[in-house]
């Protein structure tokens, strides 16, 4: 009986066994006409009771879990050097297989699955997965700085498993700008995928140019209700029509009139000489001489009795290790601040040419305090330290100017980006 691998033709976990088979000279065939629906059939569940792929069908019974399948295939012909040449080599092969699974693959999947709609997307969880992946890639990059392969001087099963796991990252998530931080990992990956036995299974490998957009979580379809049998029609009975009853006017006290919508407390403040929309128009329309026109205009309009200025500093800048995740974090904050659009103006700066990036901002709020409804309804507020601007302090006033103007460098550092709430 030939070895039959039940998996799709693009399954990176199936690639591990198929590449190993090329190295040891074992014939492994993909199951014909395989589709994921068949993994839930009684026949398949006898091979793997949890219905996952891949599964290898052998003369002695099935083997499931992709690393176990690859190990089985390698040992069929005395391993052909894929476990190294000594006991310590064997230990190191197993070490890197575990590392590839637990540190590389696990974090790639935590990043990818929510974006594909197979799990709920949570920005903090994604950021944590990316940070853990970068830590793992950093460790791998350091090791590969002085090693061509993971163990010894030729391909082992560790390289096969590692490359297949990296394949998913390179082809679906990790753009060139992401992987360029790990040049030795890049060199290693592209060297391996161009090896004849890898290339035969993987084909031409192309690095993704973008991270997949976030998809909504896929929900199982609701089963249709069975059509209810129609009730047997009975002959209609003749109903005598009653004389219409006179309309009774209900007591006004029985039904309360709708209550007027309560006004926002900020609308009850004394009128201010500063018209916020005029400042926003001036900001948007000033294209040249920004300092002389817009900044001067701001201070001419500013009403310190009707408005207040606030600096904010993100509390957890050490976590801002991925540029696009940091930018998305700030964008999300501004979206959630939409409830203040009538009463606020803000500038947020993302600072630094390399991680960790700093996030700082300046906000103009109606009133003398940060509006309580903002603190209650926008959870991002507690992620920042807030400090009221003393406009009598020229240094603080100049800092406000620099932030509104997107001055670069800002406090001695380059700007990654600047975002405006208006």
N, C-alpha and C positions, 0 to 999 in steps of 0.2 A: 504493500500500500504506500502510495506517495504521501509526502507530508503536505497537508492542505492548510493554508492559513486563511482563516475567516476574518476578513477586514476589507475596508475600502481601498482602492488603488492609490489614494492620496493620504492615507493614514500614516502620520510620521512614526507612530509606535510600531506599525507593521514594518516600516523601513528597517528597523533595527535587525529583525530576524532575516529579512531579505538580503541586506548587505552582508551580514555575518555568513549567510549561506554561500554568497559569492566567494568569500575568502576561504571557506573550508571545503568548498566543492560539493555541497549538498543541494539537492533539488527541492525547492519549496515552491509550491504553486498557490496562487491566490484562488480562493473559492470562486467558481464561475457565477456570474450574475448576482453577486452579493449585494444586498441592500440592508440598511440599518434596521428595517422592519423585521427582518428574519431573525434578529438577535433576541426577539421576545417570544419566539416560537418554542413549544415544548421540547423539540429536538435540540435547539441551541441551548436552552436552559439546562439540559442534561450535561452539556459540556462546560458551561459556566453558569452557575446558579444565579448570578446577579446580572446576567445578560449584557456584559460588556465585551468589547472587542479590543485587541485581537485575541483569537483563540487558535491554537495550533492543533490540528487533528493528526495523531500519530498512530502507528500500529499498536502501540501499548496503551493508548488512551489519550485524552485531551490534556493540553497544558495551556493555562491562561496566565495573564500578567505579562506585559511585553518584555520586561527584563528577564524574567524566568524563561520565556520562549527563546530569547536570544542566547541565553546561557546553554539551554538544551541543544540548540542547533550547533553551537560552537563545539560542544563536547562530543558530538556524534563522530567526529573524525580526529580525535586527539587534540583538539583546540587549535592546531596550525599556528601556534605562537601567539594567539589572540589573548592568552592569559600571561604573557611574558615568559621568562625563562627561569624563574626562581620563586620560592615561597613568598619572599617579600614583594616581588612583582605581582603575584596573585593578590596579595593584600592590597597593594596600591590600585590595581584594576578595580577591585570591589569598592575601594574608598572613593574613587572618582565616579563610579556608576551611581553610588549613593548621592554624591555631591551633585551630579547632573540631574538626578531626580528630585531631590529635596530642596536644593538651592536655586537651580536654574529653571527646570520645568515647572515646579510648583508655583513659582512667582510669575512666570510667563502666563500660566493659566489663570492665576488670580487677576492679572491685568487684562487678559483677552476675553474671558467668559462674560463678564458684565458688558463689555463693549459689543459683544455679539448677541446680547439679549438673552443669554442663558443663566444670568444671575442679576440680582438687583445692583445697579450702579451706585456706588457710594464714593464720592471723591476722596475722603480720608483713607478708605480702604485701598483705592487705586494708588494713592501716593505712597502708602506703606509698602505695597507690593513692588512698586518701581524702585523705591529706596532699597528694599531688600535685594532685588535683582541687581541693582548697580553695585551693591556691596559684594555680591557673589561674583559678578563679572570683574570687579576690581581685583579680587583675590585670584581669580583665574588668570587675569591679565598679568599680574605680577609673576605668577608661576611660569606662564608661557614666555616670559621675557627671555628665559634661558633654556627653554625646552621646546623642541619641535612637536613632540607627541606627549601625551599625558604620562605614559609609562615606557621607559626604555627608548629605543631608537627606531621603532616601527609601529604601525597601527596595531592597537589592541581593541578588545571589546569596549573598553572605557571610551576610546575615541569614537567608536560607532555610536554608542548611546549618547555621548555628549553632543556630537554633531547633529544627530537626529533631533535632539531637544532644542539645540540652537537654531536648527532649520526653521522651526515654527516661529521663533522670535524674529529671525532675519526676514522671513517671507511675509509675516503678517503685522508685526508691531514695531520692530527696532529699525528706525530709519538710519540713514548714513550719519546724520547729525548726532544721533544717540550713540551709535557704536563707535564713532570716531574717538570717543574718550578711552576706548579699549583697543588700541592698534594691534596688540599681540593676539587678542581674541579674534580680530578681523583676519589677520594673516593666517592664523590656525584654521578658522572656519573655511575660508576660500581655498586653502591648500587641500583640506580634506574633501570638500565637495567636488574637486576636480580630479581626485584619484579615480582610476577607471572603475573599480568596483562600486564606489559611491555614485559616480556619474551614471552608471548603467541603471541604477534604481531611482535616483533623484531627478535625473535629467538636468536640463539647464535651470540653475537656481538664480532668481532675481531678488534683489533686496527691495523691500517695500519702500515706497516714496512717501507714505503718510500713515498715520495711526487711524484705524477704523473709527468712524463716528459712533457715538453712543446710540445703541438700539434700545427700544423698549423691551421689557422682559416678555418672553414668549409664554403665553398661557395656553394650556390645553383647551381644545375646543369643547364647548358644552354639548353634551349629547342632546339630540332633539327629543322632545317629548313625543311619546306614541300618540297618534291621533285618537282622540276619544270617540267611542262609537256614538253616533247620533241617537238621541233619545227618540223612542217611538212617538210619533206625533199623535196626539189625542184630538178628537173633534173639539173645535172651539165652542166654548159655552157662551151663550148670549149674556152679556153683562148689561145690566140696566144702568144707564147714565144718570149720575146724580146731578142735581142742580148745582151750579158753581157756587162755592161759599164766598161770602164777601171777604175781601182782603182785610186783614187786621194789621193796623199800624203798630209795629213793635215799639215797646218802651225804649226810649233813647238810652236809658241806663243799661239795658240788657247787652248791647253790643258797643264796645268801646271804639271810638274813632281811632284810626291809626296814629300812633305817636310820631311826632316829627323826628327825623334823624338828628341825633345829637351833633352839635358842631364840634369840630376839632378844637381843642383848647387853644391852639396857636391862632385860630381865627378870632379868638376873643381878646387877643392882646391889643394894646393901643396901636393905632396906625403907625407905620414906619415911613420915614421919608425915602428909604431905599426900596426901589421897585426891583424885585429879584429878576423878573423876566427881562428888564432893560439891561441888567448886568450880563445875563446869559447871552443876549443878542450881541452886546459889545464884544464879549469873549469870542463868540463864534465868527463874527464878521471881521475881526482884526487879523489881517494877514501879514502886515509889515509893521515895523516900529512898535512891537508888542509892548515893550516896557513903557514907552512914552505915551501910547494911546490906551491900551487895555488896563495895564497896571495902575497908571495914574487915574484912569476913569473909575477903577474899582474903589480906590481910596476916597475919591471925590463923592462917590455914591454911598459909601459904607456908613451905616448907622449903628454905632456901638450900643445904643439903648435898645434898638429893635432886633439886633442880630448879635451873634457871638461866633468867634473863630476857634477851631479846635485842631490840634495836631493829634494824629494817631500813629502808633507804631505796633506792627504785628509782633505778638509775644513769642512766636515759635519760628523765628527766621532760620534756625538751624535745620528745620525740616524742609526748607525750600531748596531741595537739591536738583529738581528737574524743572527746567525753564517753562515748558508749556503747561505743566501742572500748576506752577505758581501763577502764571498768567490766567489760567482758568479759574483759579481760586479767587483772584481779584475780580474777574468778570462776574462770577457768581455772586460775590458780595454786592457789587453795584446793581445787579439785577434785583436782588432782594431789598435793596434800598429804594426801590421804585415808589414805595408808599410815602416817601418824603419829598417827591419831586417838586411839589408846590412850595416846599419850605426849606430846601437845601441846595447847595452846590458843593461839589467835592472834586479834588484831584488826588489820584493815587499814583505813586511812583514805585516801579519795580527796579531795584538798584543793584548793580554789580555786573561785571563781565564774565564771572564764573560763579558757580554755586559755592556756598549757599547764598541765595539772593535775599536782599532785604526789601521789605514792603513798608512804605511810609506814606502818610497822606495828610492833607489839610482839608477841613470841612467848614463850611459856613452854614449855620443853623439859625432859624428864626427863634428868637427868645434868648435868654441868658444861660440856659442849660441845654444839654442834649435832650431832645424831646422824649419824655418817658415812653410813649407808644413805640418809638423806634427801638429803645433798649429792650422792650418786652417782646416785640414781634420779629426783630432781625437778630437771629442767634449769633451772627458773625461779630456783633458789637463786642461781645465778651472775649473775643480772640485778640483784641487790640487794647493797648494802653492808651488812654485818652488824657490829653492835657490842654487846658484852656490857654489860648494865646493872650499874652499881655501886650496889647498894641502900643503901650507906652515904652516898651523895650524895643529899641531900634533893631537889635539883632534878631529878635523873634519876628518882627515885621518884615525884615529882609528875607528871612527864611520863607515866610508866606509868599512873598514875591517870586522867589526862586522856584517854589513848587508850582505855583500857578503858571509860570512861564516855561516849565520843563527845562530849567537851566541845567546845562551839562558842561563839565562834571558837576554833580550835586554832592556837596560835602566831600569832595575829593574822589568820587567814584563815578563810573560810567552809568548811564541809564540803559537798562534792558528794554523798558517800555514805560509809557505814561498813559493813564486812562482818566477820562473826565466824566463826571456825573453832572448832568445839567438838564 
